[in-house]
Amino acid sequence: MPRIDSKLTEPQRLALERIWTREIVGTLPHQSNARVYLTLERMGLVERVENRGVGLGALTVRGWVLTHAGRYAYCSTCKAPGRVRGA
């Protein structure tokens, strides 16, 4: 399997991190119109989603989420934690 992270630029890595953070915290999908997300979508790392809610009125939230490949690509750029002493 080729290493996806070797192709990521710093803006692409930061874009993946923004989405990953939103997913971990459990908020609405990351919303942005930046071109980097279109590039990441073509690479298969992110996808657009649309959440519809009903409350005081119809509410539609459009945003970006990571694909499995996107999670792998982002997580493979993170440095591995050091070995814990005594473990």
Secondary structure, DSSP 8 states (H G I E B T S, - for coil): ---GGGG--HHHHHHHHHHHHHHHHT-S-B----HHHHHHHHTTSEEEEEEEEESSSEEEEEEEEE-HHHHHHHHTTS------TT-
